[in-house]
Amino acid sequence: MLGFILINWRNETMKRRDFIKSVATIAALAPIAGHKAIADLTHNSNTTERNNKMKKVIILNASPRTNFNTAKMLKEAQKGAESVGAEVEYFDLVKLNYKGCMSCFACKIKNSKTNGLCAIRDDLRPILEKILQADAVIIGSPVYFSQATGMFRNLMERMLFAPLRYMKSERTNLTRKIPLGLIYTMNCPEKMAKQINYDMILGTDEKACKMIFGYSEVLNSYDTYQFTDYSKYDCDMFDEAHKKEMLEKQFPKDLEKAFDLGKRLTELKLN
Ligand SMILES: Cc1cc2nc3c(=O)[nH]c(=O)nc-3n(C[C@H](O)[C@H](O)[C@H](O)COP(=O)(O)O)c2cc1C
């Protein structure tokens, strides 16, 4: 047993060592890797030019379900953004293969010039690049055990840590503000969510987004309909009639708010 643990530990250590070695190479190449991002960001930081161009909005679904509550909210946000002429790119994060921050600190190396772009090269990197070039970004997640999902967390670590500066003089290296909208859907009714302080728990990401990207706002959809047919599941904690009423009366209102969020963030002038 001990032998098995030791071999396993050794393999894990090797894997981590290999990973760190590959990241060290990336870090050394970071000035080159980050060059494209610097050029694009600089280009994008001309406000007049950007306002005259078609707005680009990135929408990310951090729910494993690609067509349920969170996705429906995000698709309305997409329609809202498109209603004012935005070009929208929509991604289901569940289809991507990526990890959270690996603590390689390539983004913090002196003169690294990664300029807010995470050095790890996996499926998330092109999305992070698009985020840095976007006019607005909207991310949606269900609430799982009072937090956003793991794939949302992994995205946040990479998206927020790379542009975060450990300097007293400035906390972000982004050269312009990018509005971020966060949409959460949850089973919990609004009143209970307030009592158990979901606003504070989920608000941590909103604050970090605001500090690093310059602007963020949250939209919550409460008391969502979890299944397609409640009668098929063991769940007498929830009253299906009430859930159905929420689905028919409240959820359409939430979808309207999602549409407005997409529209508002696209039109927001921040810089
Ligand atoms: C693993 C898991 C954990 C959950 N934990 C919570 C929770 O802590 N609080 C809550 O309000 N809802 C919780 N829910 C319910 C979902 O947040 C809710 O149904 C959400 O709208 C699902 O989003 P989706 O339809 O996009 O998958 C949980 C659901 C799952 C599958």
The ligand as an SDF file (V2000), in Angstrom:
LIG
                    3D

 31 33  0  0  0  0  0  0  0  0999 V2000
  -24.3060   19.7280   -7.9050 C   0  0  0  0  0  0  0  0  0  0  0  0
  -25.4120   20.7210   -7.6930 C   0  0  0  0  0  0  0  0  0  0  0  0
  -25.3740   21.5520   -6.5750 C   0  0  0  0  0  0  0  0  0  0  0  0
  -26.3400   22.5350   -6.4030 C   0  0  0  0  0  0  0  0  0  0  0  0
  -26.2680   23.3790   -5.3040 N   0  0  0  0  0  0  0  0  0  0  0  0
  -27.1390   24.3990   -5.1950 C   0  0  0  0  0  0  0  0  0  0  0  0
  -27.0210   25.3300   -4.1080 C   0  0  0  0  0  0  0  0  0  0  0  0
  -26.1450   25.2320   -3.2510 O   0  0  0  0  0  0  0  0  0  0  0  0
  -27.8950   26.3620   -4.0530 N   0  0  0  0  0  0  0  0  0  0  0  0
  -28.8770   26.5330   -4.9900 C   0  0  0  0  0  0  0  0  0  0  0  0
  -29.6250   27.5060   -4.9030 O   0  0  0  0  0  0  0  0  0  0  0  0
  -29.0090   25.6710   -6.0260 N   0  0  0  0  0  0  0  0  0  0  0  0
  -28.1670   24.6160   -6.1600 C   0  0  0  0  0  0  0  0  0  0  0  0
  -28.2770   23.7500   -7.2300 N   0  0  0  0  0  0  0  0  0  0  0  0
  -29.3360   23.9850   -8.2480 C   0  0  0  0  0  0  0  0  0  0  0  0
  -28.8340   24.7480   -9.4680 C   0  0  0  0  0  0  0  0  0  0  0  0
  -28.0410   25.8470   -9.1110 O   0  0  0  0  0  0  0  0  0  0  0  0
  -30.0000   25.2920  -10.3080 C   0  0  0  0  0  0  0  0  0  0  0  0
  -30.9000   24.2790  -10.6190 O   0  0  0  0  0  0  0  0  0  0  0  0
  -29.4910   25.9660  -11.5760 C   0  0  0  0  0  0  0  0  0  0  0  0
  -30.4810   26.7800  -12.1330 O   0  0  0  0  0  0  0  0  0  0  0  0
  -29.0370   24.9340  -12.5950 C   0  0  0  0  0  0  0  0  0  0  0  0
  -28.5230   25.5790  -13.7340 O   0  0  0  0  0  0  0  0  0  0  0  0
  -28.5740   24.8730  -15.1710 P   0  0  0  0  0  0  0  0  0  0  0  0
  -30.0420   24.6850  -15.4770 O   0  0  0  0  0  0  0  0  0  0  0  0
  -27.9230   25.8150  -16.0960 O   0  0  0  0  0  0  0  0  0  0  0  0
  -27.8740   23.5910  -15.0470 O   0  0  0  0  0  0  0  0  0  0  0  0
  -27.3770   22.7020   -7.3770 C   0  0  0  0  0  0  0  0  0  0  0  0
  -27.4060   21.8360   -8.4870 C   0  0  0  0  0  0  0  0  0  0  0  0
  -26.4500   20.8500   -8.6460 C   0  0  0  0  0  0  0  0  0  0  0  0
  -26.4990   19.9370   -9.8450 C   0  0  0  0  0  0  0  0  0  0  0  0
  1  2  1  0
  2  3  1  0
  2 30  2  0
  3  4  2  0
  4  5  1  0
  4 28  1  0
  5  6  2  0
  6  7  1  0
  6 13  1  0
  7  8  2  0
  7  9  1  0
  9 10  1  0
 10 11  2  0
 10 12  1  0
 12 13  2  0
 13 14  1  0
 14 15  1  0
 14 28  1  0
 15 16  1  0
 16 17  1  0
 16 18  1  0
 18 19  1  0
 18 20  1  0
 20 21  1  0
 20 22  1  0
 22 23  1  0
 23 24  1  0
 24 25  2  0
 24 26  1  0
 24 27  1  0
 28 29  2  0
 29 30  1  0
 30 31  1  0
M  END
$$$$
